[in-house]
Amino acid sequence: MKIGINGGGIGGLAAAISLGLAGHEVEVYEQASDYKRVGADINLTPNAVAALKSLGVFDDLQETAARPTHRISRTWDTGEETSRLEMANAAEEKYGAPQLTIHRADLLQALRRQLPEGVVKLGFRVDAIDLGGDKPSVRFANGETRTVDALVGADGIHSPTRTAMFGPEHPQFTGLVSYRAVVDRSKLNVPNLDAFTKWWGPTPDLQIVTFPLNRGRETFIFATTAQDDWRHESWTMEGDVEELRRAYAGFHPEARALLDACDSVTKSALYIREPLPQWSVGRTTLLGDACHPMVPFMAQGACMAIEDAVVLGRALRSVGEAGFAGAFKRYERARKERTAKVQIGSRGNEWLKQGGNADWVYGYSASDVPLEAA
Ligand SMILES: Cc1cc2nc3c(=O)[nH]c(=O)nc-3n(C[C@H](O)[C@H](O)[C@H](O)COP(=O)(O)OP(=O)(O)OC[C@H]3O[C@@H](n4cnc5c(N)ncnc54)[C@H](O)[C@@H]3O)c2cc1C
């Protein structure tokens, strides 16, 4: 069957690999004219790395990814460690895959390398979607059109596919903005640079997350502040590093040293949506941020999109014309409860603050989770 995928981000590319492995002909429609090196980080926890392994991209990722040794929580003023979870080899033994931290562009490149030439159509901005006919059809801003046997909306938090299916409904601003920076490791003289560390602030709007990138040669730094008057979403818009440092003035010297090392930061508002009760209409379904966007406080947005992709491929294995509706129901059933729990958990922002068992998130296997009959 011919399946179209709107959006060539992490979820769309992973889905293209997974649906290809399931025996379908796939095309990915991406609005960008090229993949630029933006966005900096992605933290892939063992559940996502295991899913990527099943798609055949694990070896490629290892070229540039770092393997954090631990996942540590620290208190903002005293620096006290409130939890320390062993990752790397311990996670690999326990979950069958390690945690990997990688530049977003390197992950996208590894996914693209796994796809045959011509699958990803760059410069294909979805302009209109017609779900009224026998088969879904899409019109692009470049004047091209496609009619496909089934359509997957992997087009992010502002998904035009979701709007075509369920009508317009805007994401909600959380009141928080995120700052992100990558610094050379040699500029930092603080402990735990090989670990994923979260500094928990006195209030939920203040937190710093840091982890290694580029095989540990660089350090990624993420922080948030409450700012009701800033609503822009962007991977590239520059923020004011002094403004960020001021917000963290009372933090432990090792936390402040992280921000002091940043020459520049990008700044983006954080948005969410409520869990979506239904993901599919006829021969069209959704995946990733298009159906379950979340705040990044469990670092699971991309991980959930990758899991979706693997489960969707399994649900659509050997499915023909008549089978899409049932296959999409099986996919939805397998995924909805888990992704809603992670969406809500992310918003709660308590994940591994005081330790606890990470198995329900990290131990999930997208390759084995049961698919109920429709
Ligand atoms: C600050 C921050 C930090 C994060 N950190 C992590 C982390 O550590 N780990 C993690 O797992 N997740 C993280 N996430 C979440 C993660 O980035 C997203 O969940 C993930 O990118 C979702 O993938 P996706 O493919 O569903 O959507 P997207 O990555 O948004 O991709 C959607 C794609 O669709 C394309 N598109 C959109 N509209 C159209 C159109 N009209 N026509 C054609 N193409 C279109 C876009 O150009 C884009 O390429 C973070 C998010 C934020 C904001």
The ligand as an ORCA input file, in Angstrom:
! r2SCAN-3c Opt
* xyz 0 1
  C      12.906     22.405     24.875
  C      12.568     20.994     24.453
  C      13.421     19.939     24.804
  C      13.106     18.634     24.440
  N      13.912     17.616     24.829
  C      13.579     16.345     24.532
  C      14.373     15.233     24.933
  O      15.424     15.382     25.556
  N      13.952     13.975     24.599
  C      12.811     13.773     23.906
  O      12.446     12.610     23.657
  N      12.045     14.800     23.480
  C      12.398     16.083     23.783
  N      11.615     17.108     23.362
  C      10.428     16.848     22.587
  C      10.746     16.558     21.140
  O      11.528     17.568     20.548
  C       9.452     16.385     20.352
  O       8.566     15.641     21.124
  C       9.751     15.656     19.064
  O      10.529     16.454     18.224
  C       8.437     15.272     18.381
  O       8.711     14.718     17.119
  P       7.634     14.796     15.974
  O       8.288     14.173     14.791
  O       6.341     14.275     16.438
  O       7.391     16.346     15.730
  P       8.411     17.455     15.231
  O       9.792     17.183     15.681
  O       7.798     18.763     15.597
  O       8.394     17.279     13.650
  C       7.306     17.703     12.864
  C       7.792     17.887     11.443
  O       6.668     18.220     10.638
  C       7.020     19.276      9.782
  N       5.801     20.013      9.434
  C       5.010     20.758     10.236
  N       4.009     21.323      9.531
  C       4.153     20.886      8.240
  C       3.446     21.120      7.040
  N       2.374     21.942      6.991
  N       3.859     20.500      5.909
  C       4.957     19.675      5.924
  N       5.678     19.460      7.022
  C       5.287     20.044      8.186
  C       8.006     20.098     10.583
  O       8.825     20.910      9.758
  C       8.798     19.028     11.313
  O       9.914     18.582     10.571
  C      11.921     18.400     23.696
  C      11.092     19.464     23.311
  C      11.406     20.756     23.700
  C      10.499     21.896     23.295
*
